[in-house]
């Protein structure tokens, strides 16, 4: 037996599942590992106001650029 992972457009999921079941394919839903999810979520960092100042300064510099008109 071979495992196959496919990406299906939302509007076609029901049709694809129906066709695969007719062909005898077993469809498994992936189960979410909540412990791993919580661990990954705990690793998300936050940015300080000081970190964001760099982006604000760059935005001002970028907005001040006047490209030549052709």
PDB file of N, H, CA, C and O in Angstrom:
ATOM      1  N   UNK A   1       0.851  -1.171   0.000  1.00  0.00           N
ATOM      2  CA  UNK A   1       0.000   0.000   0.000  1.00  0.00           C
ATOM      3  C   UNK A   1       0.895   1.230   0.000  1.00  0.00           C
ATOM      4  O   UNK A   1       1.953   1.231   0.629  1.00  0.00           O
ATOM      5  N   UNK A   2       0.481   2.260  -0.691  1.00  0.00           N
ATOM      6  H   UNK A   2      -0.379   2.259  -1.202  1.00  0.00           H
ATOM      7  CA  UNK A   2       1.248   3.495  -0.807  1.00  0.00           C
ATOM      8  C   UNK A   2       0.438   4.641  -0.231  1.00  0.00           C
ATOM      9  O   UNK A   2      -0.782   4.686  -0.385  1.00  0.00           O
ATOM     10  N   UNK A   3       1.114   5.566   0.432  1.00  0.00           N
ATOM     11  H   UNK A   3       2.106   5.530   0.557  1.00  0.00           H
ATOM     12  CA  UNK A   3       0.458   6.748   0.993  1.00  0.00           C
ATOM     13  C   UNK A   3       0.656   7.899   0.023  1.00  0.00           C
ATOM     14  O   UNK A   3       1.764   8.137  -0.458  1.00  0.00           O
ATOM     15  N   UNK A   4      -0.427   8.612  -0.261  1.00  0.00           N
ATOM     16  H   UNK A   4      -1.327   8.419   0.130  1.00  0.00           H
ATOM     17  CA  UNK A   4      -0.405   9.710  -1.216  1.00  0.00           C
ATOM     18  C   UNK A   4      -1.017  10.939  -0.571  1.00  0.00           C
ATOM     19  O   UNK A   4      -2.106  10.868  -0.001  1.00  0.00           O
ATOM     20  N   UNK A   5      -0.333  12.048  -0.655  1.00  0.00           N
ATOM     21  H   UNK A   5       0.551  12.105  -1.118  1.00  0.00           H
ATOM     22  CA  UNK A   5      -0.863  13.313  -0.134  1.00  0.00           C
ATOM     23  C   UNK A   5      -1.140  14.210  -1.329  1.00  0.00           C
ATOM     24  O   UNK A   5      -0.262  14.433  -2.163  1.00  0.00           O
ATOM     25  N   UNK A   6      -2.376  14.728  -1.410  1.00  0.00           N
ATOM     26  H   UNK A   6      -3.088  14.547  -0.733  1.00  0.00           H
ATOM     27  CA  UNK A   6      -2.748  15.587  -2.533  1.00  0.00           C
ATOM     28  C   UNK A   6      -3.379  16.870  -2.009  1.00  0.00           C
ATOM     29  O   UNK A   6      -3.996  16.887  -0.944  1.00  0.00           O
ATOM     30  N   UNK A   7      -3.215  17.931  -2.765  1.00  0.00           N
ATOM     31  H   UNK A   7      -2.714  17.918  -3.630  1.00  0.00           H
ATOM     32  CA  UNK A   7      -3.873  19.199  -2.460  1.00  0.00           C
ATOM     33  C   UNK A   7      -5.070  19.337  -3.393  1.00  0.00           C
ATOM     34  O   UNK A   7      -4.937  19.258  -4.614  1.00  0.00           O
ATOM     35  N   UNK A   8      -6.234  19.542  -2.799  1.00  0.00           N
ATOM     36  H   UNK A   8      -6.342  19.606  -1.807  1.00  0.00           H
ATOM     37  CA  UNK A   8      -7.469  19.607  -3.561  1.00  0.00           C
ATOM     38  C   UNK A   8      -8.137  20.958  -3.313  1.00  0.00           C
ATOM     39  O   UNK A   8      -8.245  21.377  -2.160  1.00  0.00           O
ATOM     40  N   UNK A   9      -8.590  21.651  -4.361  1.00  0.00           N
ATOM     41  H   UNK A   9      -8.502  21.310  -5.297  1.00  0.00           H
ATOM     42  CA  UNK A   9      -9.309  22.908  -4.163  1.00  0.00           C
ATOM     43  C   UNK A   9     -10.551  22.683  -3.289  1.00  0.00           C
ATOM     44  O   UNK A   9     -11.211  21.649  -3.396  1.00  0.00           O
ATOM     45  N   UNK A  10     -10.856  23.636  -2.445  1.00  0.00           N
ATOM     46  H   UNK A  10     -10.320  24.476  -2.358  1.00  0.00           H
ATOM     47  CA  UNK A  10     -11.975  23.523  -1.499  1.00  0.00           C
ATOM     48  C   UNK A  10     -13.268  23.066  -2.168  1.00  0.00           C
ATOM     49  O   UNK A  10     -13.979  22.216  -1.633  1.00  0.00           O
ATOM     50  N   UNK A  11     -13.569  23.620  -3.317  1.00  0.00           N
ATOM     51  H   UNK A  11     -12.992  24.311  -3.752  1.00  0.00           H
ATOM     52  CA  UNK A  11     -14.857  23.320  -3.954  1.00  0.00           C
ATOM     53  C   UNK A  11     -14.904  21.920  -4.564  1.00  0.00           C
ATOM     54  O   UNK A  11     -15.971  21.462  -4.972  1.00  0.00           O
ATOM     55  N   UNK A  12     -13.765  21.240  -4.631  1.00  0.00           N
ATOM     56  H   UNK A  12     -12.898  21.613  -4.299  1.00  0.00           H
ATOM     57  CA  UNK A  12     -13.707  19.907  -5.239  1.00  0.00           C
ATOM     58  C   UNK A  12     -13.499  18.787  -4.216  1.00  0.00           C
ATOM     59  O   UNK A  12     -13.473  17.618  -4.603  1.00  0.00           O
ATOM     60  N   UNK A  13     -13.350  19.098  -2.931  1.00  0.00           N
ATOM     61  H   UNK A  13     -13.372  20.047  -2.616  1.00  0.00           H
ATOM     62  CA  UNK A  13     -13.031  18.094  -1.921  1.00  0.00           C
ATOM     63  C   UNK A  13     -14.066  16.976  -1.872  1.00  0.00           C
ATOM     64  O   UNK A  13     -13.707  15.798  -1.885  1.00  0.00           O
ATOM     65  N   UNK A  14     -15.335  17.331  -1.815  1.00  0.00           N
ATOM     66  H   UNK A  14     -15.626  18.288  -1.804  1.00  0.00           H
ATOM     67  CA  UNK A  14     -16.387  16.318  -1.708  1.00  0.00           C
ATOM     68  C   UNK A  14     -16.365  15.378  -2.916  1.00  0.00           C
ATOM     69  O   UNK A  14     -16.501  14.164  -2.763  1.00  0.00           O
ATOM     70  N   UNK A  15     -16.197  15.928  -4.093  1.00  0.00           N
ATOM     71  H   UNK A  15     -16.086  16.914  -4.218  1.00  0.00           H
ATOM     72  CA  UNK A  15     -16.165  15.117  -5.313  1.00  0.00           C
ATOM     73  C   UNK A  15     -14.955  14.174  -5.315  1.00  0.00           C
ATOM     74  O   UNK A  15     -15.089  12.991  -5.629  1.00  0.00           O
ATOM     75  N   UNK A  16     -13.799  14.691  -4.970  1.00  0.00           N
ATOM     76  H   UNK A  16     -13.691  15.652  -4.715  1.00  0.00           H
ATOM     77  CA  UNK A  16     -12.585  13.873  -4.957  1.00  0.00           C
ATOM     78  C   UNK A  16     -12.704  12.758  -3.923  1.00  0.00           C
ATOM     79  O   UNK A  16     -12.344  11.615  -4.203  1.00  0.00           O
ATOM     80  N   UNK A  17     -13.206  13.078  -2.733  1.00  0.00           N
ATOM     81  H   UNK A  17     -13.499  14.006  -2.505  1.00  0.00           H
ATOM     82  CA  UNK A  17     -13.377  12.054  -1.694  1.00  0.00           C
ATOM     83  C   UNK A  17     -14.335  10.968  -2.162  1.00  0.00           C
ATOM     84  O   UNK A  17     -14.083   9.781  -1.957  1.00  0.00           O
ATOM     85  N   UNK A  18     -15.431  11.372  -2.788  1.00  0.00           N
ATOM     86  H   UNK A  18     -15.636  12.337  -2.954  1.00  0.00           H
ATOM     87  CA  UNK A  18     -16.417  10.404  -3.278  1.00  0.00           C
ATOM     88  C   UNK A  18     -15.802   9.477  -4.328  1.00  0.00           C
ATOM     89  O   UNK A  18     -15.998   8.263  -4.284  1.00  0.00           O
ATOM     90  N   UNK A  19     -15.059  10.056  -5.268  1.00  0.00           N
ATOM     91  H   UNK A  19     -14.899  11.042  -5.304  1.00  0.00           H
ATOM     92  CA  UNK A  19     -14.421   9.255  -6.304  1.00  0.00           C
ATOM     93  C   UNK A  19     -13.382   8.293  -5.719  1.00  0.00           C
ATOM     94  O   UNK A  19     -13.313   7.129  -6.113  1.00  0.00           O
ATOM     95  N   UNK A  20     -12.586   8.784  -4.786  1.00  0.00           N
ATOM     96  H   UNK A  20     -12.641   9.730  -4.465  1.00  0.00           H
ATOM     97  CA  UNK A  20     -11.563   7.928  -4.182  1.00  0.00           C
ATOM     98  C   UNK A  20     -12.186   6.787  -3.382  1.00  0.00           C
ATOM     99  O   UNK A  20     -11.691   5.661  -3.420  1.00  0.00           O
ATOM    100  N   UNK A  21     -13.262   7.069  -2.663  1.00  0.00           N
ATOM    101  H   UNK A  21     -13.665   7.984  -2.633  1.00  0.00           H
ATOM    102  CA  UNK A  21     -13.944   6.010  -1.906  1.00  0.00           C
ATOM    103  C   UNK A  21     -14.503   4.948  -2.847  1.00  0.00           C
ATOM    104  O   UNK A  21     -14.450   3.757  -2.541  1.00  0.00           O
ATOM    105  N   UNK A  22     -15.039   5.373  -3.991  1.00  0.00           N
ATOM    106  H   UNK A  22     -15.082   6.341  -4.240  1.00  0.00           H
ATOM    107  CA  UNK A  22     -15.558   4.432  -4.987  1.00  0.00           C
ATOM    108  C   UNK A  22     -14.455   3.528  -5.518  1.00  0.00           C
ATOM    109  O   UNK A  22     -14.709   2.389  -5.909  1.00  0.00           O
ATOM    110  N   UNK A  23     -13.228   4.042  -5.530  1.00  0.00           N
ATOM    111  H   UNK A  23     -13.021   4.967  -5.212  1.00  0.00           H
ATOM    112  CA  UNK A  23     -12.092   3.264  -6.010  1.00  0.00           C
ATOM    113  C   UNK A  23     -11.470   2.414  -4.904  1.00  0.00           C
ATOM    114  O   UNK A  23     -10.496   1.699  -5.142  1.00  0.00           O
ATOM    115  N   UNK A  24     -12.028   2.491  -3.702  1.00  0.00           N
ATOM    116  H   UNK A  24     -12.819   3.072  -3.510  1.00  0.00           H
ATOM    117  CA  UNK A  24     -11.531   1.685  -2.594  1.00  0.00           C
ATOM    118  C   UNK A  24     -10.390   2.308  -1.812  1.00  0.00           C
ATOM    119  O   UNK A  24      -9.687   1.620  -1.072  1.00  0.00           O
ATOM    120  N   UNK A  25     -10.208   3.601  -1.976  1.00  0.00           N
ATOM    121  H   UNK A  25     -10.779   4.160  -2.577  1.00  0.00           H
ATOM    122  CA  UNK A  25      -9.128   4.305  -1.276  1.00  0.00           C
ATOM    123  C   UNK A  25      -9.580   4.633   0.145  1.00  0.00           C
ATOM    124  O   UNK A  25     -10.709   5.071   0.367  1.00  0.00           O
ATOM    125  N   UNK A  26      -8.678   4.413   1.102  1.00  0.00           N
ATOM    126  H   UNK A  26      -7.760   4.058   0.921  1.00  0.00           H
ATOM    127  CA  UNK A  26      -8.952   4.779   2.492  1.00  0.00           C
ATOM    128  C   UNK A  26      -8.482   6.213   2.714  1.00  0.00           C
ATOM    129  O   UNK A  26      -7.339   6.556   2.412  1.00  0.00           O
ATOM    130  N   UNK A  27      -9.366   7.038   3.238  1.00  0.00           N
ATOM    131  H   UNK A  27     -10.295   6.760   3.482  1.00  0.00           H
ATOM    132  CA  UNK A  27      -9.035   8.438   3.484  1.00  0.00           C
ATOM    133  C   UNK A  27      -8.847   8.631   4.984  1.00  0.00           C
ATOM    134  O   UNK A  27      -9.735   8.327   5.779  1.00  0.00           O
ATOM    135  N   UNK A  28      -7.666   9.147   5.360  1.00  0.00           N
ATOM    136  H   UNK A  28      -6.944   9.394   4.714  1.00  0.00           H
ATOM    137  CA  UNK A  28      -7.370   9.400   6.765  1.00  0.00           C
ATOM    138  C   UNK A  28      -7.237  10.893   6.997  1.00  0.00           C
ATOM    139  O   UNK A  28      -6.625  11.602   6.199  1.00  0.00           O
ATOM    140  N   UNK A  29      -7.805  11.362   8.078  1.00  0.00           N
ATOM    141  H   UNK A  29      -8.303  10.786   8.727  1.00  0.00           H
ATOM    142  CA  UNK A  29      -7.628  12.747   8.488  1.00  0.00           C
ATOM    143  C   UNK A  29      -6.390  12.813   9.373  1.00  0.00           C
ATOM    144  O   UNK A  29      -6.223  11.983  10.267  1.00  0.00           O
ATOM    145  N   UNK A  30      -5.525  13.785   9.135  1.00  0.00           N
ATOM    146  H   UNK A  30      -5.660  14.459   8.409  1.00  0.00           H
ATOM    147  CA  UNK A  30      -4.362  13.952   9.999  1.00  0.00           C
ATOM    148  C   UNK A  30      -4.835  14.504  11.339  1.00  0.00           C
ATOM    149  O   UNK A  30      -5.641  15.432  11.399  1.00  0.00           O
ATOM    150  N   UNK A  31      -4.315  13.914  12.406  1.00  0.00           N
ATOM    151  H   UNK A  31      -3.660  13.160  12.357  1.00  0.00           H
ATOM    152  CA  UNK A  31      -4.666  14.371  13.740  1.00  0.00           C
ATOM    153  C   UNK A  31      -3.617  15.365  14.207  1.00  0.00           C
ATOM    154  O   UNK A  31      -2.416  15.148  14.051  1.00  0.00           O
ATOM    155  N   UNK A  32      -4.096  16.458  14.782  1.00  0.00           N
ATOM    156  H   UNK A  32      -5.072  16.635  14.909  1.00  0.00           H
ATOM    157  CA  UNK A  32      -3.201  17.504  15.238  1.00  0.00           C
ATOM    158  C   UNK A  32      -2.565  17.115  16.569  1.00  0.00           C
ATOM    159  O   UNK A  32      -3.261  16.695  17.494  1.00  0.00           O
ATOM    160  N   UNK A  33      -1.259  17.252  16.665  1.00  0.00           N
ATOM    161  H   UNK A  33      -0.693  17.593  15.914  1.00  0.00           H
ATOM    162  CA  UNK A  33      -0.515  16.970  17.893  1.00  0.00           C
ATOM    163  C   UNK A  33      -0.558  18.225  18.756  1.00  0.00           C
ATOM    164  O   UNK A  33       0.229  19.150  18.554  1.00  0.00           O
ATOM    165  N   UNK A  34      -1.478  18.256  19.716  1.00  0.00           N
ATOM    166  H   UNK A  34      -2.117  17.505  19.880  1.00  0.00           H
ATOM    167  CA  UNK A  34      -1.681  19.452  20.532  1.00  0.00           C
ATOM    168  C   UNK A  34      -0.452  19.800  21.363  1.00  0.00           C
ATOM    169  O   UNK A  34      -0.161  20.979  21.568  1.00  0.00           O
ATOM    170  N   UNK A  35       0.270  18.801  21.840  1.00  0.00           N
ATOM    171  H   UNK A  35       0.034  17.843  21.674  1.00  0.00           H
ATOM    172  CA  UNK A  35       1.461  19.077  22.643  1.00  0.00           C
ATOM    173  C   UNK A  35       2.522  19.798  21.800  1.00  0.00           C
ATOM    174  O   UNK A  35       3.129  20.770  22.250  1.00  0.00           O
ATOM    175  N   UNK A  36       2.733  19.316  20.592  1.00  0.00           N
ATOM    176  H   UNK A  36       2.241  18.527  20.226  1.00  0.00           H
ATOM    177  CA  UNK A  36       3.698  19.956  19.693  1.00  0.00           C
ATOM    178  C   UNK A  36       3.213  21.351  19.308  1.00  0.00           C
ATOM    179  O   UNK A  36       4.014  22.280  19.202  1.00  0.00           O
ATOM    180  N   UNK A  37       1.911  21.501  19.100  1.00  0.00           N
ATOM    181  H   UNK A  37       1.260  20.746  19.186  1.00  0.00           H
ATOM    182  CA  UNK A  37       1.340  22.800  18.753  1.00  0.00           C
ATOM    183  C   UNK A  37       1.582  23.807  19.873  1.00  0.00           C
ATOM    184  O   UNK A  37       1.986  24.942  19.619  1.00  0.00           O
ATOM    185  N   UNK A  38       1.335  23.389  21.105  1.00  0.00           N
ATOM    186  H   UNK A  38       1.007  22.467  21.311  1.00  0.00           H
ATOM    187  CA  UNK A  38       1.553  24.281  22.246  1.00  0.00           C
ATOM    188  C   UNK A  38       3.029  24.645  22.391  1.00  0.00           C
ATOM    189  O   UNK A  38       3.369  25.783  22.713  1.00  0.00           O
ATOM    190  N   UNK A  39       3.897  23.667  22.149  1.00  0.00           N
ATOM    191  H   UNK A  39       3.620  22.742  21.887  1.00  0.00           H
ATOM    192  CA  UNK A  39       5.335  23.915  22.239  1.00  0.00           C
ATOM    193  C   UNK A  39       5.761  24.932  21.178  1.00  0.00           C
ATOM    194  O   UNK A  39       6.516  25.859  21.472  1.00  0.00           O
ATOM    195  N   UNK A  40       5.280  24.759  19.953  1.00  0.00           N
ATOM    196  H   UNK A  40       4.666  24.006  19.714  1.00  0.00           H
ATOM    197  CA  UNK A  40       5.605  25.693  18.874  1.00  0.00           C
ATOM    198  C   UNK A  40       5.037  27.079  19.169  1.00  0.00           C
ATOM    199  O   UNK A  40       5.696  28.089  18.921  1.00  0.00           O
ATOM    200  N   UNK A  41       3.831  27.124  19.691  1.00  0.00           N
ATOM    201  H   UNK A  41       3.296  26.303  19.892  1.00  0.00           H
ATOM    202  CA  UNK A  41       3.196  28.402  20.000  1.00  0.00           C
ATOM    203  C   UNK A  41       3.952  29.156  21.078  1.00  0.00           C
ATOM    204  O   UNK A  41       4.018  30.385  21.048  1.00  0.00           O
ATOM    205  N   UNK A  42       4.521  28.434  22.025  1.00  0.00           N
ATOM    206  H   UNK A  42       4.468  27.436  22.049  1.00  0.00           H
ATOM    207  CA  UNK A  42       5.289  29.062  23.097  1.00  0.00           C
ATOM    208  C   UNK A  42       6.580  29.685  22.571  1.00  0.00           C
ATOM    209  O   UNK A  42       7.165  30.540  23.235  1.00  0.00           O
ATOM    210  N   UNK A  43       7.030  29.269  21.392  1.00  0.00           N
ATOM    211  H   UNK A  43       6.555  28.574  20.853  1.00  0.00           H
ATOM    212  CA  UNK A  43       8.266  29.795  20.812  1.00  0.00           C
ATOM    213  C   UNK A  43       8.054  31.073  19.999  1.00  0.00           C
ATOM    214  O   UNK A  43       9.017  31.654  19.499  1.00  0.00           O
ATOM    215  N   UNK A  44       6.813  31.511  19.864  1.00  0.00           N
ATOM    216  H   UNK A  44       6.030  31.039  20.270  1.00  0.00           H
ATOM    217  CA  UNK A  44       6.520  32.717  19.097  1.00  0.00           C
ATOM    218  C   UNK A  44       7.044  33.921  19.870  1.00  0.00           C
ATOM    219  O   UNK A  44       6.754  34.088  21.054  1.00  0.00           O
ATOM    220  N   UNK A  45       7.808  34.746  19.194  1.00  0.00           N
ATOM    221  H   UNK A  45       8.044  34.611  18.232  1.00  0.00           H
ATOM    222  CA  UNK A  45       8.378  35.915  19.864  1.00  0.00           C
ATOM    223  C   UNK A  45       7.522  37.147  19.610  1.00  0.00           C
ATOM    224  O   UNK A  45       6.712  37.186  18.684  1.00  0.00           O
ATOM    225  N   UNK A  46       7.719  38.136  20.445  1.00  0.00           N
ATOM    226  H   UNK A  46       8.377  38.104  21.197  1.00  0.00           H
ATOM    227  CA  UNK A  46       7.037  39.417  20.265  1.00  0.00           C
ATOM    228  C   UNK A  46       8.086  40.477  19.979  1.00  0.00           C
ATOM    229  O   UNK A  46       9.247  40.332  20.360  1.00  0.00           O
ATOM    230  N   UNK A  47       7.678  41.534  19.312  1.00  0.00           N
ATOM    231  H   UNK A  47       6.735  41.653  19.002  1.00  0.00           H
ATOM    232  CA  UNK A  47       8.594  42.613  18.972  1.00  0.00           C
ATOM    233  C   UNK A  47       8.320  43.796  19.882  1.00  0.00           C
ATOM    234  O   UNK A  47       7.170  44.137  20.158  1.00  0.00           O
ATOM    235  N   UNK A  48       9.385  44.408  20.338  1.00  0.00           N
ATOM    236  H   UNK A  48      10.320  44.131  20.115  1.00  0.00           H
ATOM    237  CA  UNK A  48       9.262  45.583  21.201  1.00  0.00           C
ATOM    238  C   UNK A  48       9.024  46.823  20.339  1.00  0.00           C
ATOM    239  O   UNK A  48       9.137  46.778  19.114  1.00  0.00           O
ATOM    240  N   UNK A  49       8.698  47.916  21.000  1.00  0.00           N
ATOM    241  H   UNK A  49       8.606  47.952  21.995  1.00  0.00           H
ATOM    242  CA  UNK A  49       8.516  49.182  20.290  1.00  0.00           C
ATOM    243  C   UNK A  49       9.821  49.587  19.608  1.00  0.00           C
ATOM    244  O   UNK A  49       9.807  50.153  18.514  1.00  0.00           O
ATOM    245  N   UNK A  50      10.937  49.298  20.253  1.00  0.00           N
ATOM    246  H   UNK A  50      10.949  48.839  21.142  1.00  0.00           H
ATOM    247  CA  UNK A  50      12.253  49.610  19.689  1.00  0.00           C
ATOM    248  C   UNK A  50      12.495  48.829  18.396  1.00  0.00           C
ATOM    249  O   UNK A  50      13.057  49.362  17.440  1.00  0.00           O
ATOM    250  N   UNK A  51      12.067  47.564  18.372  1.00  0.00           N
ATOM    251  H   UNK A  51      11.610  47.131  19.149  1.00  0.00           H
ATOM    252  CA  UNK A  51      12.205  46.741  17.167  1.00  0.00           C
ATOM    253  C   UNK A  51      11.395  47.327  16.015  1.00  0.00           C
ATOM    254  O   UNK A  51      11.834  47.311  14.865  1.00  0.00           O
ATOM    255  N   UNK A  52      10.223  47.838  16.330  1.00  0.00           N
ATOM    256  H   UNK A  52       9.867  47.850  17.264  1.00  0.00           H
ATOM    257  CA  UNK A  52       9.324  48.349  15.291  1.00  0.00           C
ATOM    258  C   UNK A  52       9.764  49.701  14.745  1.00  0.00           C
ATOM    259  O   UNK A  52       9.377  50.067  13.635  1.00  0.00           O
ATOM    260  N   UNK A  53      10.560  50.448  15.494  1.00  0.00           N
ATOM    261  H   UNK A  53      10.875  50.152  16.395  1.00  0.00           H
ATOM    262  CA  UNK A  53      11.025  51.763  15.038  1.00  0.00           C
ATOM    263  C   UNK A  53      11.809  51.661  13.735  1.00  0.00           C
ATOM    264  O   UNK A  53      11.713  52.543  12.882  1.00  0.00           O
ATOM    265  N   UNK A  54      12.571  50.609  13.577  1.00  0.00           N
ATOM    266  H   UNK A  54      12.649  49.892  14.270  1.00  0.00           H
ATOM    267  CA  UNK A  54      13.348  50.418  12.351  1.00  0.00           C
ATOM    268  C   UNK A  54      12.419  50.368  11.140  1.00  0.00           C
ATOM    269  O   UNK A  54      12.708  50.968  10.105  1.00  0.00           O
ATOM    270  N   UNK A  55      11.319  49.661  11.271  1.00  0.00           N
ATOM    271  H   UNK A  55      11.084  49.174  12.112  1.00  0.00           H
ATOM    272  CA  UNK A  55      10.364  49.564  10.162  1.00  0.00           C
ATOM    273  C   UNK A  55       9.700  50.909   9.885  1.00  0.00           C
ATOM    274  O   UNK A  55       9.498  51.282   8.729  1.00  0.00           O
ATOM    275  N   UNK A  56       9.367  51.624  10.934  1.00  0.00           N
ATOM    276  H   UNK A  56       9.531  51.322  11.873  1.00  0.00           H
ATOM    277  CA  UNK A  56       8.740  52.938  10.752  1.00  0.00           C
ATOM    278  C   UNK A  56       9.694  53.904  10.058  1.00  0.00           C
ATOM    279  O   UNK A  56       9.286  54.652   9.169  1.00  0.00           O
ATOM    280  N   UNK A  57      10.976  53.890  10.465  1.00  0.00           N
ATOM    281  H   UNK A  57      11.307  53.282  11.187  1.00  0.00           H
ATOM    282  CA  UNK A  57      11.963  54.765   9.834  1.00  0.00           C
ATOM    283  C   UNK A  57      12.147  54.396   8.364  1.00  0.00           C
ATOM    284  O   UNK A  57      12.201  55.276   7.505  1.00  0.00           O
ATOM    285  N   UNK A  58      12.242  53.118   8.078  1.00  0.00           N
ATOM    286  H   UNK A  58      12.198  52.403   8.776  1.00  0.00           H
ATOM    287  CA  UNK A  58      12.403  52.691   6.685  1.00  0.00           C
ATOM    288  C   UNK A  58      11.184  53.044   5.845  1.00  0.00           C
ATOM    289  O   UNK A  58      11.315  53.388   4.670  1.00  0.00           O
ATOM    290  N   UNK A  59      10.010  52.960   6.437  1.00  0.00           N
ATOM    291  H   UNK A  59       9.903  52.681   7.391  1.00  0.00           H
ATOM    292  CA  UNK A  59       8.793  53.336   5.716  1.00  0.00           C
ATOM    293  C   UNK A  59       8.827  54.818   5.364  1.00  0.00           C
ATOM    294  O   UNK A  59       8.478  55.202   4.247  1.00  0.00           O
ATOM    295  N   UNK A  60       9.246  55.653   6.317  1.00  0.00           N
ATOM    296  H   UNK A  60       9.529  55.341   7.224  1.00  0.00           H
ATOM    297  CA  UNK A  60       9.337  57.101   6.041  1.00  0.00           C
ATOM    298  C   UNK A  60      10.343  57.372   4.934  1.00  0.00           C
ATOM    299  O   UNK A  60      10.082  58.183   4.045  1.00  0.00           O
ATOM    300  N   UNK A  61      11.494  56.701   4.978  1.00  0.00           N
ATOM    301  H   UNK A  61      11.706  56.043   5.700  1.00  0.00           H
ATOM    302  CA  UNK A  61      12.502  56.903   3.931  1.00  0.00           C
ATOM    303  C   UNK A  61      11.974  56.448   2.581  1.00  0.00           C
ATOM    304  O   UNK A  61      12.168  57.125   1.571  1.00  0.00           O
ATOM    305  N   UNK A  62      11.318  55.322   2.565  1.00  0.00           N
ATOM    306  H   UNK A  62      11.160  54.773   3.385  1.00  0.00           H
ATOM    307  CA  UNK A  62      10.777  54.795   1.316  1.00  0.00           C
ATOM    308  C   UNK A  62       9.711  55.731   0.751  1.00  0.00           C
ATOM    309  O   UNK A  62       9.671  55.975  -0.455  1.00  0.00           O
ATOM    310  N   UNK A  63       8.844  56.257   1.628  1.00  0.00           N
ATOM    311  H   UNK A  63       8.877  56.059   2.608  1.00  0.00           H
ATOM    312  CA  UNK A  63       7.780  57.157   1.179  1.00  0.00           C
ATOM    313  C   UNK A  63       8.321  58.491   0.671  1.00  0.00           C
ATOM    314  O   UNK A  63       7.662  59.169  -0.117  1.00  0.00           O
ATOM    315  N   UNK A  64       9.516  58.870   1.118  1.00  0.00           N
ATOM    316  H   UNK A  64      10.051  58.319   1.758  1.00  0.00           H
ATOM    317  CA  UNK A  64      10.079  60.161   0.718  1.00  0.00           C
ATOM    318  C   UNK A  64      10.770  60.100  -0.648  1.00  0.00           C
ATOM    319  O   UNK A  64      11.159  61.133  -1.192  1.00  0.00           O
ATOM    320  N   UNK A  65      10.919  58.915  -1.191  1.00  0.00           N
ATOM    321  H   UNK A  65      10.603  58.076  -0.748  1.00  0.00           H
ATOM    322  CA  UNK A  65      11.568  58.763  -2.496  1.00  0.00           C
ATOM    323  C   UNK A  65      10.625  59.267  -3.586  1.00  0.00           C
ATOM    324  O   UNK A  65       9.455  58.891  -3.648  1.00  0.00           O
ATOM    325  N   UNK A  66      11.171  60.130  -4.442  1.00  0.00           N
ATOM    326  H   UNK A  66      12.122  60.436  -4.392  1.00  0.00           H
ATOM    327  CA  UNK A  66      10.395  60.641  -5.574  1.00  0.00           C
ATOM    328  C   UNK A  66      11.012  60.090  -6.859  1.00  0.00           C
ATOM    329  O   UNK A  66      12.012  60.621  -7.342  1.00  0.00           O
ATOM    330  N   UNK A  67      10.430  59.040  -7.409  1.00  0.00           N
ATOM    331  H   UNK A  67       9.618  58.609  -7.016  1.00  0.00           H
ATOM    332  CA  UNK A  67      10.991  58.471  -8.639  1.00  0.00           C
ATOM    333  C   UNK A  67      10.806  59.438  -9.804  1.00  0.00           C
ATOM    334  O   UNK A  67       9.846  60.207  -9.836  1.00  0.00           O
ATOM    335  N   UNK A  68      11.726  59.395 -10.752  1.00  0.00           N
ATOM    336  H   UNK A  68      12.507  58.771 -10.725  1.00  0.00           H
ATOM    337  CA  UNK A  68      11.590  60.300 -11.909  1.00  0.00           C
ATOM    338  C   UNK A  68      10.369  59.914 -12.747  1.00  0.00           C
ATOM    339  O   UNK A  68      10.022  58.741 -12.885  1.00  0.00           O
ATOM    340  N   UNK A  69       9.742  60.939 -13.293  1.00  0.00           N
ATOM    341  H   UNK A  69      10.024  61.892 -13.181  1.00  0.00           H
ATOM    342  CA  UNK A  69       8.583  60.682 -14.168  1.00  0.00           C
ATOM    343  C   UNK A  69       9.067  60.636 -15.603  1.00  0.00           C
ATOM    344  O   UNK A  69       9.797  61.522 -16.048  1.00  0.00           O
ATOM    345  N   UNK A  70       8.672  59.629 -16.312  1.00  0.00           N
ATOM    346  H   UNK A  70       8.079  58.909 -15.950  1.00  0.00           H
ATOM    347  CA  UNK A  70       9.129  59.438 -17.689  1.00  0.00           C
ATOM    348  C   UNK A  70       8.295  60.186 -18.615  1.00  0.00           C
ATOM    349  O   UNK A  70       8.528  60.148 -19.823  1.00  0.00           O
TER     350      UNK A  70
END
